[in-house]
Amino acid sequence: MTAPGPEDHPDARVLDHLNRVVVGRKGADPDTSYTAKLFAKGPKKITQKVGEEATEVVIAALVEGPEAVVTESADLLYHLSVLWAQTGVAPDQVWAELARRFGTSGLEEKASRTP
Ligand SMILES: N=c1c2ncn([C@@H]3O[C@H](COP(=O)(O)OP(=O)(O)OP(=O)(O)O)[C@@H](O)[C@H]3O)c2ncn1[C@@H]1O[C@H](COP(=O)(O)O)[C@@H](O)[C@H]1O
């Protein structure tokens, strides 16, 4: 049986669309685009934002509640999309990696790593 591909996961399409918008902002005017501003600031700023937004998801989960988890998760996914674009990773590569893992228990995978 073939592994499920991105076409089997329509929810991923919004991230595909977002990533196309993000990639299209490369070289755009930083005065008119927050994404272009991030690209202009470079990899250090982009990775720092991903770390910050991940921390904000954690704080939302621990002290703020589900609505904050939703908005902070969206911020994190957006910044992750910028990181992918900056490092030359296409969303399809991430979807393929997730699809490859379907059917393998995380516990099995962990055990296979232990010598
Ligand atoms: N999804 C997003 C998105 N999520 C969050 N953000 C921005 O990310 C920033 C994160 O919030 P912070 O409070 O950390 O921002 P900040 O303190 O101003 O950030 P820094 O000073 O640290 O850079 C805010 O300015 C948000 O507006 C986003 N900016 C853009 N998008 C998408 O990207 C598209 C293109 O946006 P532009 O590039 O701005 O045209 C938009 O149409 C959206 O679809």
Backbone and ligand atoms as CSV (ligand in chain L), in Angstrom:
chain,resi,resn,atom,element,x,y,z
A,1,MET,N,N,0.836,-1.194,0.000
A,1,MET,CA,C,0.000,0.000,0.000
A,1,MET,C,C,0.881,1.258,0.000
A,2,THR,N,N,0.528,2.208,-0.852
A,2,THR,CA,C,1.364,3.420,-0.899
A,2,THR,C,C,1.043,4.324,0.294
A,3,ALA,N,N,2.069,5.017,0.750
A,3,ALA,CA,C,1.884,5.930,1.895
A,3,ALA,C,C,1.001,7.100,1.464
A,4,PRO,N,N,0.176,7.619,2.372
A,4,PRO,CA,C,-0.647,8.767,2.012
A,4,PRO,C,C,0.219,9.980,1.671
A,5,GLY,N,N,-0.175,10.731,0.666
A,5,GLY,CA,C,0.589,11.919,0.278
A,5,GLY,C,C,-0.122,13.178,0.719
A,6,PRO,N,N,0.447,14.346,0.402
A,6,PRO,CA,C,-0.147,15.610,0.832
A,6,PRO,C,C,-1.583,15.780,0.347
A,7,GLU,N,N,-1.904,15.191,-0.843
A,7,GLU,CA,C,-3.259,15.341,-1.379
A,7,GLU,C,C,-4.299,14.674,-0.485
A,8,ASP,N,N,-3.852,13.777,0.393
A,8,ASP,CA,C,-4.775,13.116,1.317
A,8,ASP,C,C,-4.990,13.932,2.592
A,9,HIS,N,N,-4.361,15.066,2.655
A,9,HIS,CA,C,-4.443,15.871,3.878
A,9,HIS,C,C,-4.804,17.312,3.516
A,10,PRO,N,N,-6.103,17.550,3.168
A,10,PRO,CA,C,-6.499,18.867,2.690
A,10,PRO,C,C,-6.215,19.986,3.674
A,11,ASP,N,N,-6.162,19.660,4.990
A,11,ASP,CA,C,-5.880,20.711,5.965
A,11,ASP,C,C,-4.499,21.323,5.752
A,12,ALA,N,N,-3.614,20.550,5.128
A,12,ALA,CA,C,-2.263,21.072,4.882
A,12,ALA,C,C,-2.285,22.138,3.793
A,13,ARG,N,N,-3.381,22.223,3.020
A,13,ARG,CA,C,-3.375,23.145,1.875
A,13,ARG,C,C,-3.253,24.592,2.296
A,14,VAL,N,N,-3.831,24.944,3.444
A,14,VAL,CA,C,-3.721,26.329,3.882
A,14,VAL,C,C,-2.257,26.670,4.157
A,15,LEU,N,N,-1.498,25.717,4.657
A,15,LEU,CA,C,-0.067,25.956,4.888
A,15,LEU,C,C,0.695,26.021,3.566
A,16,ASP,N,N,0.257,25.196,2.583
A,16,ASP,CA,C,0.882,25.283,1.249
A,16,ASP,C,C,0.654,26.681,0.666
A,17,HIS,N,N,-0.588,27.164,0.792
A,17,HIS,CA,C,-0.921,28.485,0.251
A,17,HIS,C,C,-0.132,29.569,0.984
A,18,LEU,N,N,-0.125,29.480,2.317
A,18,LEU,CA,C,0.632,30.454,3.108
A,18,LEU,C,C,2.097,30.461,2.671
A,19,ASN,N,N,2.670,29.263,2.475
A,19,ASN,CA,C,4.088,29.189,2.107
A,19,ASN,C,C,4.346,29.813,0.743
A,20,ARG,N,N,3.386,29.663,-0.190
A,20,ARG,CA,C,3.565,30.302,-1.507
A,20,ARG,C,C,3.584,31.822,-1.347
A,21,VAL,N,N,2.673,32.337,-0.476
A,21,VAL,CA,C,2.649,33.787,-0.230
A,21,VAL,C,C,3.983,34.221,0.377
A,22,VAL,N,N,4.449,33.455,1.359
A,22,VAL,CA,C,5.704,33.772,2.064
A,22,VAL,C,C,6.879,33.780,1.077
A,23,VAL,N,N,7.000,32.726,0.262
A,23,VAL,CA,C,8.095,32.648,-0.717
A,23,VAL,C,C,8.022,33.843,-1.678
A,24,GLY,N,N,6.809,34.215,-2.043
A,24,GLY,CA,C,6.614,35.351,-2.955
A,24,GLY,C,C,7.055,36.684,-2.352
A,25,ARG,N,N,7.224,36.736,-1.048
A,25,ARG,CA,C,7.660,37.983,-0.381
A,25,ARG,C,C,9.180,38.139,-0.377
A,26,LYS,N,N,9.915,37.109,-0.832
A,26,LYS,CA,C,11.381,37.234,-0.874
A,26,LYS,C,C,11.737,38.378,-1.816
A,27,GLY,N,N,12.512,39.304,-1.335
A,27,GLY,CA,C,12.918,40.438,-2.174
A,27,GLY,C,C,11.884,41.543,-2.261
A,28,ALA,N,N,10.742,41.368,-1.578
A,28,ALA,CA,C,9.716,42.423,-1.580
A,28,ALA,C,C,10.164,43.566,-0.663
A,29,ASP,N,N,9.404,44.644,-0.704
A,29,ASP,CA,C,9.754,45.847,0.059
A,29,ASP,C,C,9.454,45.638,1.549
A,30,PRO,N,N,10.488,45.698,2.399
A,30,PRO,CA,C,10.272,45.505,3.839
A,30,PRO,C,C,9.355,46.554,4.467
A,31,ASP,N,N,9.167,47.682,3.777
A,31,ASP,CA,C,8.269,48.706,4.332
A,31,ASP,C,C,6.798,48.342,4.136
A,32,THR,N,N,6.533,47.395,3.239
A,32,THR,CA,C,5.122,47.063,2.983
A,32,THR,C,C,4.784,45.618,3.344
A,33,SER,N,N,5.769,44.850,3.800
A,33,SER,CA,C,5.524,43.440,4.117
A,33,SER,C,C,6.318,43.023,5.350
A,34,TYR,N,N,5.607,42.483,6.350
A,34,TYR,CA,C,6.292,41.987,7.559
A,34,TYR,C,C,7.205,40.818,7.184
A,35,THR,N,N,6.751,39.960,6.260
A,35,THR,CA,C,7.551,38.800,5.840
A,35,THR,C,C,8.844,39.264,5.179
A,36,ALA,N,N,8.725,40.256,4.297
A,36,ALA,CA,C,9.911,40.794,3.619
A,36,ALA,C,C,10.871,41.388,4.652
A,37,LYS,N,N,10.297,42.006,5.690
A,37,LYS,CA,C,11.132,42.584,6.754
A,37,LYS,C,C,11.926,41.472,7.459
A,38,LEU,N,N,11.261,40.340,7.717
A,38,LEU,CA,C,11.960,39.212,8.351
A,38,LEU,C,C,13.091,38.699,7.457
A,39,PHE,N,N,12.793,38.524,6.158
A,39,PHE,CA,C,13.845,38.052,5.230
A,39,PHE,C,C,15.016,39.034,5.215
A,40,ALA,N,N,14.699,40.326,5.238
A,40,ALA,CA,C,15.765,41.339,5.189
A,40,ALA,C,C,16.626,41.287,6.449
A,41,LYS,N,N,15.999,40.958,7.588
A,41,LYS,CA,C,16.764,40.883,8.851
A,41,LYS,C,C,17.642,39.632,8.907
A,42,GLY,N,N,17.248,38.579,8.172
A,42,GLY,CA,C,18.120,37.412,8.038
A,42,GLY,C,C,17.790,36.241,8.949
A,43,PRO,N,N,18.576,35.141,8.781
A,43,PRO,CA,C,18.300,33.870,9.461
A,43,PRO,C,C,18.262,33.968,10.984
A,44,LYS,N,N,19.136,34.811,11.562
A,44,LYS,CA,C,19.180,34.892,13.030
A,44,LYS,C,C,17.833,35.388,13.567
A,45,LYS,N,N,17.296,36.428,12.943
A,45,LYS,CA,C,16.010,36.990,13.377
A,45,LYS,C,C,14.884,35.968,13.164
A,46,ILE,N,N,14.917,35.282,12.010
A,46,ILE,CA,C,13.842,34.330,11.687
A,46,ILE,C,C,13.847,33.170,12.689
A,47,THR,N,N,15.021,32.647,12.982
A,47,THR,CA,C,15.085,31.526,13.934
A,47,THR,C,C,14.707,31.994,15.343
A,48,GLN,N,N,15.105,33.204,15.670
A,48,GLN,CA,C,14.736,33.763,16.985
A,48,GLN,C,C,13.216,33.876,17.106
A,49,LYS,N,N,12.554,34.318,16.033
A,49,LYS,CA,C,11.081,34.443,16.068
A,49,LYS,C,C,10.426,33.078,16.239
A,50,VAL,N,N,10.958,32.052,15.573
A,50,VAL,CA,C,10.376,30.705,15.720
A,50,VAL,C,C,10.482,30.250,17.181
A,51,GLY,N,N,11.651,30.494,17.787
A,51,GLY,CA,C,11.834,30.141,19.200
A,51,GLY,C,C,10.863,30.892,20.105
A,52,GLU,N,N,10.731,32.196,19.849
A,52,GLU,CA,C,9.813,33.025,20.662
A,52,GLU,C,C,8.379,32.533,20.545
A,53,GLU,N,N,7.975,32.284,19.287
A,53,GLU,CA,C,6.570,31.884,19.065
A,53,GLU,C,C,6.301,30.504,19.661
A,54,ALA,N,N,7.291,29.610,19.620
A,54,ALA,CA,C,7.119,28.287,20.236
A,54,ALA,C,C,6.941,28.445,21.742
A,55,THR,N,N,7.724,29.338,22.336
A,55,THR,CA,C,7.597,29.587,23.777
A,55,THR,C,C,6.211,30.153,24.096
A,56,GLU,N,N,5.701,31.023,23.204
A,56,GLU,CA,C,4.376,31.598,23.434
A,56,GLU,C,C,3.282,30.529,23.362
A,57,VAL,N,N,3.465,29.516,22.508
A,57,VAL,CA,C,2.501,28.397,22.477
A,57,VAL,C,C,2.528,27.670,23.827
A,58,VAL,N,N,3.728,27.452,24.335
A,58,VAL,CA,C,3.870,26.746,25.622
A,58,VAL,C,C,3.182,27.535,26.738
A,59,ILE,N,N,3.426,28.843,26.777
A,59,ILE,CA,C,2.815,29.685,27.817
A,59,ILE,C,C,1.292,29.663,27.674
A,60,ALA,N,N,0.812,29.762,26.426
A,60,ALA,CA,C,-0.638,29.725,26.183
A,60,ALA,C,C,-1.233,28.427,26.722
A,61,ALA,N,N,-0.557,27.328,26.477
A,61,ALA,CA,C,-1.072,26.024,26.923
A,61,ALA,C,C,-1.061,25.915,28.442
A,62,LEU,N,N,-0.037,26.486,29.072
A,62,LEU,CA,C,0.094,26.334,30.524
A,62,LEU,C,C,-0.781,27.305,31.301
A,63,VAL,N,N,-0.921,28.532,30.794
A,63,VAL,CA,C,-1.624,29.520,31.624
A,63,VAL,C,C,-2.775,30.265,30.948
A,64,GLU,N,N,-2.899,30.175,29.635
A,64,GLU,CA,C,-3.903,31.029,28.989
A,64,GLU,C,C,-5.135,30.280,28.485
A,65,GLY,N,N,-4.974,29.091,27.961
A,65,GLY,CA,C,-6.133,28.328,27.500
A,65,GLY,C,C,-6.186,28.134,25.994
A,66,PRO,N,N,-7.194,27.350,25.552
A,66,PRO,CA,C,-7.248,26.887,24.162
A,66,PRO,C,C,-7.297,27.985,23.104
A,67,GLU,N,N,-8.022,29.105,23.388
A,67,GLU,CA,C,-8.098,30.154,22.352
A,67,GLU,C,C,-6.723,30.747,22.088
A,68,ALA,N,N,-5.973,30.962,23.168
A,68,ALA,CA,C,-4.612,31.493,23.010
A,68,ALA,C,C,-3.715,30.467,22.332
A,69,VAL,N,N,-3.948,29.187,22.604
A,69,VAL,CA,C,-3.148,28.141,21.932
A,69,VAL,C,C,-3.383,28.212,20.421
A,70,VAL,N,N,-4.633,28.469,20.025
A,70,VAL,CA,C,-4.938,28.567,18.584
A,70,VAL,C,C,-4.173,29.732,17.951
A,71,THR,N,N,-4.290,30.927,18.555
A,71,THR,CA,C,-3.652,32.092,17.917
A,71,THR,C,C,-2.125,31.992,17.954
A,72,GLU,N,N,-1.593,31.495,19.055
A,72,GLU,CA,C,-0.127,31.376,19.139
A,72,GLU,C,C,0.388,30.278,18.195
A,73,SER,N,N,-0.424,29.222,18.012
A,73,SER,CA,C,-0.028,28.163,17.070
A,73,SER,C,C,0.011,28.719,15.646
A,74,ALA,N,N,-0.971,29.565,15.308
A,74,ALA,CA,C,-0.978,30.169,13.965
A,74,ALA,C,C,0.260,31.048,13.780
A,75,ASP,N,N,0.614,31.820,14.812
A,75,ASP,CA,C,1.843,32.635,14.734
A,75,ASP,C,C,3.070,31.744,14.521
A,76,LEU,N,N,3.108,30.636,15.263
A,76,LEU,CA,C,4.262,29.726,15.147
A,76,LEU,C,C,4.338,29.129,13.743
A,77,LEU,N,N,3.195,28.674,13.215
A,77,LEU,CA,C,3.204,28.042,11.887
A,77,LEU,C,C,3.608,29.048,10.812
A,78,TYR,N,N,3.133,30.299,10.946
A,78,TYR,CA,C,3.534,31.328,9.991
A,78,TYR,C,C,5.064,31.518,10.037
A,79,HIS,N,N,5.607,31.680,11.243
A,79,HIS,CA,C,7.057,31.910,11.338
A,79,HIS,C,C,7.857,30.675,10.895
A,80,LEU,N,N,7.307,29.486,11.144
A,80,LEU,CA,C,7.964,28.265,10.667
A,80,LEU,C,C,7.978,28.246,9.132
A,81,SER,N,N,6.879,28.716,8.545
A,81,SER,CA,C,6.807,28.793,7.087
A,81,SER,C,C,7.896,29.733,6.543
A,82,VAL,N,N,8.121,30.839,7.261
A,82,VAL,CA,C,9.191,31.769,6.845
A,82,VAL,C,C,10.555,31.069,6.972
A,83,LEU,N,N,10.717,30.299,8.057
A,83,LEU,CA,C,11.982,29.558,8.255
A,83,LEU,C,C,12.210,28.542,7.133
A,84,TRP,N,N,11.141,27.824,6.743
A,84,TRP,CA,C,11.263,26.867,5.632
A,84,TRP,C,C,11.722,27.594,4.368
A,85,ALA,N,N,11.062,28.727,4.081
A,85,ALA,CA,C,11.407,29.476,2.859
A,85,ALA,C,C,12.855,29.946,2.917
A,86,GLN,N,N,13.271,30.374,4.090
A,86,GLN,CA,C,14.637,30.898,4.243
A,86,GLN,C,C,15.681,29.789,4.092
A,87,THR,N,N,15.322,28.554,4.503
A,87,THR,CA,C,16.299,27.456,4.433
A,87,THR,C,C,16.127,26.613,3.166
A,88,GLY,N,N,15.172,26.973,2.312
A,88,GLY,CA,C,14.968,26.238,1.056
A,88,GLY,C,C,14.220,24.933,1.218
A,89,VAL,N,N,13.446,24.825,2.288
A,89,VAL,CA,C,12.629,23.618,2.497
A,89,VAL,C,C,11.225,23.873,1.937
A,90,ALA,N,N,10.710,22.911,1.163
A,90,ALA,CA,C,9.345,23.017,0.638
A,90,ALA,C,C,8.399,22.281,1.586
A,91,PRO,N,N,7.182,22.823,1.801
A,91,PRO,CA,C,6.238,22.148,2.690
A,91,PRO,C,C,6.044,20.680,2.319
A,92,ASP,N,N,6.038,20.364,1.022
A,92,ASP,CA,C,5.857,18.962,0.594
A,92,ASP,C,C,6.873,18.024,1.238
A,93,GLN,N,N,8.072,18.526,1.464
A,93,GLN,CA,C,9.095,17.678,2.105
A,93,GLN,C,C,8.681,17.326,3.529
A,94,VAL,N,N,8.093,18.304,4.218
A,94,VAL,CA,C,7.638,18.058,5.598
A,94,VAL,C,C,6.432,17.130,5.581
A,95,TRP,N,N,5.492,17.371,4.646
A,95,TRP,CA,C,4.299,16.495,4.572
A,95,TRP,C,C,4.733,15.057,4.265
A,96,ALA,N,N,5.713,14.911,3.375
A,96,ALA,CA,C,6.170,13.564,3.005
A,96,ALA,C,C,6.803,12.866,4.212
A,97,GLU,N,N,7.542,13.635,5.005
A,97,GLU,CA,C,8.174,13.038,6.187
A,97,GLU,C,C,7.110,12.591,7.189
A,98,LEU,N,N,6.085,13.436,7.380
A,98,LEU,CA,C,4.994,13.051,8.297
A,98,LEU,C,C,4.260,11.819,7.757
A,99,ALA,N,N,4.005,11.812,6.437
A,99,ALA,CA,C,3.297,10.672,5.820
A,99,ALA,C,C,4.111,9.391,5.972
A,100,ARG,N,N,5.432,9.514,5.819
A,100,ARG,CA,C,6.308,8.350,5.947
A,100,ARG,C,C,6.171,7.709,7.327
A,101,ARG,N,N,5.853,8.545,8.328
A,101,ARG,CA,C,5.793,8.048,9.711
A,101,ARG,C,C,4.465,7.408,10.067
A,102,PHE,N,N,3.434,7.606,9.207
A,102,PHE,CA,C,2.145,6.989,9.507
A,102,PHE,C,C,2.324,5.486,9.640
A,103,GLY,N,N,1.693,4.922,10.655
A,103,GLY,CA,C,1.746,3.476,10.807
A,103,GLY,C,C,2.907,3.019,11.662
A,104,THR,N,N,3.817,3.933,11.991
A,104,THR,CA,C,4.921,3.570,12.892
A,104,THR,C,C,4.659,4.230,14.235
A,105,SER,N,N,4.515,3.418,15.254
A,105,SER,CA,C,4.296,3.978,16.583
A,105,SER,C,C,5.523,4.771,17.010
A,106,GLY,N,N,5.281,5.899,17.671
A,106,GLY,CA,C,6.390,6.699,18.188
A,106,GLY,C,C,7.227,5.893,19.176
A,107,LEU,N,N,6.578,5.007,19.912
A,107,LEU,CA,C,7.312,4.185,20.886
A,107,LEU,C,C,8.223,3.191,20.168
A,108,GLU,N,N,7.663,2.581,19.061
A,108,GLU,CA,C,8.488,1.641,18.260
A,108,GLU,C,C,9.706,2.362,17.697
A,109,GLU,N,N,9.450,3.569,17.150
A,109,GLU,CA,C,10.537,4.330,16.525
A,109,GLU,C,C,11.615,4.648,17.571
A,110,LYS,N,N,11.159,5.015,18.780
A,110,LYS,CA,C,12.110,5.342,19.855
A,110,LYS,C,C,12.928,4.102,20.231
A,111,ALA,N,N,12.240,2.950,20.322
A,111,ALA,CA,C,12.928,1.709,20.693
A,111,ALA,C,C,13.963,1.320,19.642
A,112,SER,N,N,13.640,1.589,18.348
A,112,SER,CA,C,14.564,1.208,17.279
A,112,SER,C,C,15.849,2.024,17.332
A,113,ARG,N,N,15.798,3.181,18.014
A,113,ARG,CA,C,16.990,4.037,18.131
A,113,ARG,C,C,17.897,3.577,19.263
A,114,THR,N,N,17.328,2.826,20.224
A,114,THR,CA,C,18.105,2.420,21.406
A,114,THR,C,C,19.001,1.231,21.060
A,115,PRO,N,N,20.319,1.334,21.318
A,115,PRO,CA,C,21.206,0.212,20.975
A,115,PRO,C,C,20.939,-1.025,21.818
L,1,LIG,N1,N,0.106,34.666,8.951
L,1,LIG,C1,C,0.763,35.699,9.049
L,1,LIG,C2,C,1.210,36.182,10.313
L,1,LIG,N2,N,1.056,35.694,11.560
L,1,LIG,C3,C,1.678,36.573,12.370
L,1,LIG,N3,N,2.217,37.595,11.659
L,1,LIG,C4,C,2.937,38.761,12.163
L,1,LIG,O1,O,3.948,38.301,13.004
L,1,LIG,C5,C,4.248,39.301,13.965
L,1,LIG,C6,C,4.424,38.545,15.268
L,1,LIG,O2,O,4.003,39.218,16.352
L,1,LIG,P1,P,4.997,39.808,17.407
L,1,LIG,O3,O,4.154,40.376,18.477
L,1,LIG,O4,O,6.042,38.818,17.773
L,1,LIG,O5,O,5.602,40.930,16.494
L,1,LIG,P2,P,6.626,42.036,16.737
L,1,LIG,O6,O,6.911,42.233,18.169
L,1,LIG,O7,O,6.191,43.199,15.920
L,1,LIG,O8,O,7.836,41.321,16.018
L,1,LIG,P3,P,9.336,41.705,15.919
L,1,LIG,O9,O,9.478,43.176,16.188
L,1,LIG,O10,O,10.046,40.790,16.873
L,1,LIG,O11,O,9.648,41.327,14.485
L,1,LIG,C7,C,3.093,40.318,13.935
L,1,LIG,O12,O,3.540,41.508,13.293
L,1,LIG,C8,C,2.065,39.633,13.061
L,1,LIG,O13,O,1.295,40.504,12.269
L,1,LIG,C9,C,1.951,37.386,10.380
L,1,LIG,N4,N,2.280,38.081,9.266
L,1,LIG,C10,C,1.873,37.609,8.072
L,1,LIG,N5,N,1.120,36.465,7.928
L,1,LIG,C11,C,0.700,35.968,6.603
L,1,LIG,O14,O,1.621,36.411,5.635
L,1,LIG,C12,C,0.935,37.144,4.622
L,1,LIG,C13,C,1.840,38.201,4.065
L,1,LIG,O15,O,2.091,39.183,5.052
L,1,LIG,P4,P,3.046,40.425,4.714
L,1,LIG,O16,O,4.365,39.864,4.397
L,1,LIG,O17,O,3.068,41.303,5.947
L,1,LIG,O18,O,2.412,41.115,3.539
L,1,LIG,C14,C,-0.307,37.699,5.324
L,1,LIG,O19,O,-1.340,37.996,4.407
L,1,LIG,C15,C,-0.678,36.519,6.210
L,1,LIG,O20,O,-1.352,35.519,5.455
